[in-house]
Amino acid sequence: MKNEIHSLLFNILLVLITSSLICVLLAIKPYLKPYQGSSSILFFNDIASNEFIFNNKLRSLSQEEYILELKEQTIILAKGLKVKFSYLNKATIIFIINIIIFFLIILTSGVK
């Protein structure tokens, strides 16, 4: 009976460790979604792809247009970070559960 419980806890531990790792990997995955409206001048992937076009477009913007671009990019980045931190929060909770189960296995196995 004791071995069956340890085996079950160990299997749960493996599933939770895998889930935690998947959440961390999803959180560190780059957020590459561009703005869904008109193309944004400040989208980092577009800037990296063509610095010349970025410089020309940036020079042609008025101060009001530039502020609007900053606002749009702030919203996009905030949405991306919200998703990333949600994954990190899940990974942290799962990891804490992993630690509890791990100590339960150690405490009930009779290891001294």
C-alpha positions in Angstrom: 0.0 0.0 0.0 2.8 2.4 0.9 4.6 1.7 -2.4 1.4 2.3 -4.3 1.0 5.7 -2.6 4.6 6.6 -3.3 4.2 5.5 -6.9 1.1 7.6 -7.3 2.7 10.7 -5.7 5.8 10.2 -7.8 3.6 10.1 -11.0 1.7 13.2 -9.9 5.1 14.9 -9.2 6.3 14.1 -12.7 3.1 15.5 -14.3 3.3 18.7 -12.2 7.0 19.2 -13.0 6.3 18.9 -16.7 3.4 21.3 -16.4 5.5 23.8 -14.5 8.2 23.6 -17.2 5.7 24.0 -20.0 4.4 27.2 -18.3 7.9 28.6 -17.9 8.7 27.9 -21.5 5.5 29.6 -22.6 6.3 32.6 -20.5 9.8 33.0 -21.9 8.7 32.5 -25.5 9.0 35.8 -27.4 5.8 37.8 -27.8 5.9 38.5 -31.5 2.3 39.6 -32.2 2.3 42.9 -34.1 -0.4 45.5 -33.6 -3.7 44.2 -35.3 -4.7 47.6 -36.6 -2.5 49.6 -39.0 1.1 48.7 -38.8 3.0 50.2 -35.9 6.2 52.1 -36.5 7.5 51.0 -33.1 7.0 47.3 -33.3 10.5 45.9 -32.4 10.4 43.1 -35.0 9.7 45.5 -37.8 12.4 47.9 -36.6 15.0 45.1 -36.4 14.0 43.9 -39.9 14.5 47.3 -41.6 16.2 50.1 -39.6 16.3 52.4 -42.6 12.5 52.4 -43.1 12.1 52.8 -39.3 14.3 55.9 -39.3 12.5 57.5 -42.2 9.0 56.8 -40.7 10.1 58.1 -37.3 11.3 61.3 -38.8 8.0 61.9 -40.6 5.9 61.5 -37.5 4.4 64.5 -35.7 4.7 64.6 -31.9 1.0 63.7 -31.6 1.4 60.7 -33.9 4.5 59.6 -32.0 2.7 59.7 -28.7 -0.2 57.7 -30.2 2.4 55.1 -31.4 3.8 54.9 -27.9 0.4 54.4 -26.4 -0.5 51.6 -28.8 2.8 49.8 -28.2 2.3 50.2 -24.4 -1.1 48.5 -24.7 0.3 45.7 -26.9 3.3 45.1 -24.6 1.0 45.2 -21.5 -1.2 42.5 -23.0 1.8 40.3 -23.8 3.3 40.7 -20.4 -0.1 39.9 -18.8 -0.1 36.6 -20.5 3.6 35.9 -19.6 3.1 36.7 -16.0 0.0 34.5 -15.9 2.1 31.6 -17.1 4.8 32.4 -14.5 2.2 32.6 -11.8 0.9 29.2 -12.7 4.4 27.8 -12.9 5.1 29.1 -9.4 2.0 27.6 -7.9 2.7 24.3 -9.5 6.3 24.4 -8.3 5.2 25.0 -4.7 2.8 22.0 -5.0 5.8 20.0 -6.4 7.8 20.8 -3.3 5.0 19.8 -0.9 4.5 16.5 -2.7 8.3 15.9 -2.8 8.6 16.4 0.9 5.6 14.1 1.5 7.3 11.4 -0.5 10.5 11.9 1.6 8.7 12.0 4.9 6.7 8.9 4.2 9.4 6.9 2.7 11.3 6.5 6.0 14.6 8.1 4.6 16.6 9.4 7.5 
